[in-house]
Amino acid sequence: MSSNALHVPVMLQRCLDMLAPALAQPGAVVVDCTLGLGGHSEALLRDFPEARLIALDRDPSALRLAGERLAPYGGRATLVHAVYDELPEVLDRLGVPRVQGILFDLGVSSMQLDEAERGFAYAQDAPLDMRMDQTTGVSAAEVLNTYPPGELVRILRAYGEEKFAKKIVDAVVRERAREPFTNSARLVELIRDALPQAAKRTGGNPAKRTFQALRIEVNGELAVLERAIPAAVRTLAVGGRIAVLSYHSLEDRLVKQVFAAGAGDTAPPGLPVIPERYQPRLKLLTRGAELPTEEEIAENRRATPARFRGAERIREEVGP
């Protein structure tokens, strides 16, 4: 698979426009925290020829393919095998104290969805893996086969917002006692059989919420994101900008909360004048979450659930 195959970066022009004012200066550093196949990174290097790129990904296959794609840009691109909550440590190792731009394109990359053997897609039978980094961690099959029933119910409800979590888990527990789960088709069939008829008539594939929940659990996505967004904001220089693409409400809610907290003052109530150390650190650059255009969705169906937010660092941390 080539790094360009089937890969259309989501809301690409909006991301570039958001970051442009911060990347115009020579020597600007921009971080792509979710490199994937490198579509956003390639555009950043192309459109901002004075900028240096640092790109992170936990998936060694993505790093290899994106590395081939970005090779023409030589030393301007530094690719790092890391999870995005490790950004402060990565920058420290590279001797970069502050950056001017940060991009997060959350969720599953095109490569992970399109390579059936990764087990992310419920539309084709594959081993139940779902690890973004296949060199470490537990697979989705291990989660299904070993987690206590109560924990599985919690995961499906919390990460998949699945109303029928108990029905699905009851069926999983019966089936895994008969034979452990290994492949996705069996799980999809079990979910179809477990859900009421009315629930199967709306909302697309009935397995999508369970697959989302398993993927988030396997990769610790929300816990990582909860650490990563505040850490990324702290690495921004004043005037630096952060752009985030989310693909479900749980991700978007976390981003919204961090941005809103940074854009509000932290002063105790009743102060006649707000001291510098309590002033907002961020300026919101989007009104709510922006959506892709109908034209983009028509050209790239994977853009459909995207939610875009941006913010600018307007003040350093002051005081304790």
C-alpha positions as CSV (number, residue, x, y, z in Angstrom):
1,M,0.0,0.0,0.0
2,S,1.4,3.4,-1.0
3,S,1.2,6.3,1.4
4,N,-1.1,8.1,-1.0
5,A,-3.6,5.3,-1.7
6,L,-7.1,5.9,-0.6
7,H,-6.0,8.7,1.6
8,V,-7.7,12.1,1.6
9,P,-6.8,14.3,4.6
10,V,-10.0,15.5,6.4
11,M,-10.7,19.3,6.4
12,L,-7.2,19.9,5.1
13,Q,-7.6,23.5,3.9
14,R,-9.3,24.4,7.2
15,C,-6.4,23.0,9.1
16,L,-3.9,24.9,7.0
17,D,-5.8,28.2,7.3
18,M,-6.1,27.8,11.0
19,L,-2.4,27.3,11.6
20,A,-1.1,29.7,8.9
21,P,-0.8,32.9,11.0
22,A,1.4,31.0,13.5
23,L,3.6,29.4,10.8
24,A,4.4,32.3,8.7
25,Q,7.6,33.3,10.6
26,P,10.9,31.6,9.6
27,G,12.0,28.9,11.9
28,A,8.4,28.0,13.1
29,V,8.0,24.5,14.4
30,V,4.7,22.6,13.8
31,V,3.8,19.3,15.3
32,D,1.6,16.8,13.7
33,C,0.6,14.7,16.7
34,T,-1.1,12.0,14.6
35,L,1.0,11.5,11.5
36,G,-0.9,8.6,10.0
37,L,-0.2,8.4,6.2
38,G,1.2,12.0,6.3
39,G,-1.4,13.8,4.2
40,H,-1.7,16.8,6.6
41,S,2.1,16.8,7.3
42,E,2.9,16.9,3.6
43,A,0.6,19.9,3.1
44,L,2.2,21.7,6.0
45,L,5.7,21.2,4.7
46,R,4.6,22.3,1.2
47,D,2.6,25.4,2.2
48,F,5.0,26.6,4.9
49,P,8.5,26.2,3.3
50,E,10.2,28.0,6.3
51,A,8.7,25.7,8.9
52,R,10.1,22.6,10.5
53,L,7.8,19.6,11.1
54,I,7.9,17.2,14.1
55,A,5.5,14.3,13.6
56,L,4.4,11.6,16.0
57,D,2.7,8.3,15.6
58,R,2.4,5.1,17.7
59,D,2.0,2.9,14.6
60,P,5.4,1.8,13.1
61,S,3.7,1.0,9.7
62,A,2.4,4.5,9.5
63,L,5.8,6.0,10.3
64,R,7.4,3.9,7.5
65,L,4.8,4.8,4.9
66,A,4.7,8.5,5.8
67,G,8.5,8.6,5.9
68,E,8.5,7.6,2.3
69,R,6.0,10.3,1.4
70,L,7.9,13.0,3.3
71,A,11.4,12.0,2.2
72,P,11.6,14.8,-0.4
73,Y,11.5,17.3,2.4
74,G,14.7,15.9,3.9
75,G,15.8,17.3,7.3
76,R,12.7,19.6,7.7
77,A,10.7,16.6,8.9
78,T,11.5,14.7,12.1
79,L,9.3,11.5,12.6
80,V,9.1,10.0,16.0
81,H,7.6,6.7,17.3
82,A,5.5,8.0,20.2
83,V,2.0,8.3,21.5
84,Y,0.8,11.9,21.4
85,D,0.6,12.4,25.2
86,E,4.4,12.0,25.1
87,L,4.8,15.3,23.2
88,P,6.5,17.2,26.0
89,E,9.2,14.4,26.4
90,V,9.7,14.3,22.6
91,L,10.2,18.0,22.4
92,D,12.6,17.9,25.4
93,R,14.7,15.2,23.7
94,L,14.8,17.3,20.5
95,G,15.7,20.5,22.3
96,V,12.6,22.3,21.2
97,P,11.3,24.4,24.1
98,R,8.2,25.9,22.4
99,V,6.3,25.2,19.1
100,Q,4.2,27.5,16.9
101,G,1.6,25.0,15.6
102,I,0.0,21.7,16.7
103,L,-2.4,19.5,14.8
104,F,-4.3,16.5,16.1
105,D,-6.3,14.3,13.7
106,L,-7.8,11.9,16.1
107,G,-9.3,8.5,15.6
108,V,-8.3,5.7,13.3
109,S,-6.1,6.4,10.3
110,S,-7.1,5.4,6.7
111,M,-4.3,2.8,6.7
112,Q,-5.6,1.1,9.8
113,L,-9.2,1.0,8.4
114,D,-8.2,-0.2,5.0
115,E,-5.8,-3.0,6.0
116,A,-8.3,-5.7,7.0
117,E,-5.8,-7.7,9.1
118,R,-5.7,-4.8,11.6
119,G,-9.2,-5.6,12.7
120,F,-10.6,-2.1,13.0
121,A,-13.3,-2.3,10.4
122,Y,-16.5,-4.2,11.2
123,A,-17.4,-4.5,7.5
124,Q,-14.8,-7.2,6.8
125,D,-13.8,-10.3,8.6
126,A,-10.3,-10.0,10.3
127,P,-8.4,-10.9,13.5
128,L,-9.8,-8.9,16.4
129,D,-6.6,-6.9,17.1
130,M,-7.3,-3.1,16.9
131,R,-4.0,-2.1,18.4
132,M,-2.6,1.1,16.8
133,D,0.9,-0.1,17.8
134,Q,0.9,-3.8,17.2
135,T,4.2,-4.2,19.1
136,T,2.6,-3.6,22.5
137,G,-0.6,-3.9,24.6
138,V,-3.6,-6.3,24.6
139,S,-5.7,-7.0,21.5
140,A,-9.5,-6.5,21.2
141,A,-9.8,-10.3,21.3
142,E,-8.0,-10.4,24.7
143,V,-10.4,-7.8,26.0
144,L,-13.5,-9.7,24.9
145,N,-12.2,-13.0,26.1
146,T,-10.8,-12.0,29.5
147,Y,-12.5,-8.9,30.9
148,P,-15.1,-9.5,33.6
149,P,-18.7,-8.9,32.3
150,G,-19.2,-5.8,34.4
151,E,-16.1,-4.2,33.0
152,L,-17.2,-5.0,29.4
153,V,-20.6,-3.4,30.0
154,R,-18.9,-0.3,31.4
155,I,-16.6,0.0,28.3
156,L,-19.5,-0.4,25.8
157,R,-21.6,2.2,27.7
158,A,-18.8,4.7,28.4
159,Y,-16.8,4.5,25.1
160,G,-19.4,3.3,22.6
161,E,-22.5,5.0,24.2
162,E,-24.2,1.6,23.5
163,K,-27.7,1.4,25.0
164,F,-27.8,-2.3,24.7
165,A,-24.4,-3.0,26.3
166,K,-25.8,-5.5,28.8
167,K,-27.5,-7.6,26.1
168,I,-24.4,-7.7,24.0
169,V,-22.1,-8.6,26.9
170,D,-24.4,-11.4,28.0
171,A,-24.2,-12.8,24.5
172,V,-20.4,-12.4,24.5
173,V,-19.9,-14.1,27.8
174,R,-22.0,-17.1,26.7
175,E,-20.1,-17.4,23.4
176,R,-16.6,-17.0,24.8
177,A,-17.3,-19.8,27.2
178,R,-18.1,-22.0,24.2
179,E,-15.1,-20.8,22.1
180,P,-12.9,-17.7,22.5
181,F,-13.3,-14.8,20.1
182,T,-10.6,-14.4,17.4
183,N,-12.2,-12.8,14.4
184,S,-14.5,-9.8,13.8
185,A,-17.2,-11.4,11.7
186,R,-18.3,-13.6,14.6
187,L,-18.6,-10.6,16.9
188,V,-20.6,-8.6,14.3
189,E,-23.0,-11.5,13.9
190,L,-23.4,-11.9,17.6
191,I,-24.2,-8.1,18.0
192,R,-26.8,-8.3,15.2
193,D,-28.5,-11.3,16.9
194,A,-28.4,-9.6,20.4
195,L,-30.0,-6.3,19.4
196,P,-33.8,-5.7,19.2
197,Q,-35.1,-5.4,15.6
198,A,-35.9,-1.7,16.1
199,A,-32.4,-0.9,17.0
200,K,-31.1,-2.5,13.8
201,R,-33.2,-0.4,11.5
202,T,-31.4,3.0,12.2
203,G,-28.0,4.3,12.9
204,G,-25.9,2.4,10.4
205,N,-24.1,-0.9,11.2
206,P,-25.2,-2.0,14.7
207,A,-21.6,-3.2,15.5
208,K,-20.0,0.3,15.1
209,R,-20.5,1.4,18.7
210,T,-19.1,-1.8,20.1
211,F,-16.1,-1.7,17.8
212,Q,-15.5,2.0,18.7
213,A,-15.6,1.1,22.4
214,L,-13.2,-1.8,22.0
215,R,-10.8,0.3,20.0
216,I,-10.8,3.1,22.6
217,E,-10.2,0.6,25.4
218,V,-7.4,-1.3,23.5
219,N,-5.5,1.9,22.8
220,G,-6.4,3.9,25.9
221,E,-7.5,6.7,23.6
222,L,-9.5,8.9,26.0
223,A,-7.0,8.6,28.8
224,V,-4.2,9.5,26.5
225,L,-6.2,12.4,25.0
226,E,-7.1,13.7,28.4
227,R,-3.4,14.1,29.1
228,A,-2.3,15.1,25.6
229,I,-4.4,18.2,24.9
230,P,-3.4,20.1,28.1
231,A,0.2,19.1,27.6
232,A,0.1,20.2,24.0
233,V,-1.3,23.6,25.0
234,R,1.5,24.1,27.5
235,T,4.1,23.6,24.7
236,L,2.6,26.3,22.5
237,A,4.5,29.6,22.3
238,V,2.5,32.8,22.7
239,G,0.9,33.3,19.3
240,G,1.0,29.6,18.6
241,R,-2.1,27.8,17.4
242,I,-3.6,24.3,18.0
243,A,-6.1,22.6,15.6
244,V,-8.0,19.4,16.6
245,L,-10.1,17.1,14.5
246,S,-12.3,14.8,16.5
247,Y,-14.6,12.0,15.2
248,H,-17.0,11.3,18.1
249,S,-18.6,13.2,20.9
250,L,-16.3,11.8,23.6
251,E,-13.2,13.1,21.9
252,D,-14.8,16.5,21.1
253,R,-16.1,16.9,24.6
254,L,-12.6,16.6,26.1
255,V,-11.1,19.0,23.6
256,K,-13.9,21.5,24.2
257,Q,-13.4,21.3,28.0
258,V,-9.7,22.0,27.8
259,F,-10.1,24.9,25.4
260,A,-12.9,26.4,27.4
261,A,-10.9,26.2,30.6
262,G,-7.9,27.8,29.0
263,A,-10.1,30.6,27.5
264,G,-11.6,31.5,30.8
265,D,-10.1,33.4,33.7
266,T,-9.3,31.5,36.9
267,A,-9.7,34.4,39.3
268,P,-11.6,33.9,42.6
269,P,-15.0,35.6,42.4
270,G,-15.4,39.2,43.5
271,L,-11.9,40.6,42.5
272,P,-12.3,44.1,41.1
273,V,-9.3,43.7,38.8
274,I,-8.2,40.3,37.5
275,P,-4.4,39.8,38.1
276,E,-2.2,38.7,35.2
277,R,-1.8,35.2,36.6
278,Y,-5.5,34.6,36.4
279,Q,-6.0,35.9,32.9
280,P,-7.1,33.5,30.1
281,R,-4.2,31.6,28.4
282,L,-6.2,30.7,25.2
283,K,-8.3,32.5,22.6
284,L,-10.9,30.3,20.9
285,L,-10.7,30.5,17.2
286,T,-13.9,28.5,16.3
287,R,-17.4,29.0,17.4
288,G,-18.3,25.6,18.8
289,A,-17.2,22.7,16.7
290,E,-17.0,23.3,12.9
291,L,-18.3,20.6,10.5
292,P,-17.0,19.6,7.1
293,T,-18.8,21.0,4.1
294,E,-21.3,18.9,2.2
295,E,-18.9,19.0,-0.8
296,E,-16.1,17.5,1.3
297,I,-18.4,14.8,2.7
298,A,-19.5,13.9,-0.9
299,E,-15.9,13.5,-1.9
300,N,-14.6,11.8,1.3
301,R,-17.2,9.9,3.4
302,R,-14.7,9.6,6.2
303,A,-15.0,13.3,6.9
304,T,-18.7,12.9,7.8
305,P,-18.3,12.7,11.6
306,A,-15.4,15.2,11.8
307,R,-15.6,18.1,14.4
308,F,-13.0,20.8,14.2
309,R,-11.8,23.2,16.9
310,G,-9.0,25.7,17.1
311,A,-7.4,27.9,19.7
312,E,-4.5,30.4,20.0
313,R,-2.0,30.8,22.9
314,I,-2.3,34.4,24.0
315,R,-0.4,34.4,27.4
316,E,2.3,32.5,29.1
317,E,1.7,30.9,32.5
318,V,2.4,33.4,35.2
319,G,3.1,32.7,38.9
320,P,2.5,29.5,40.8
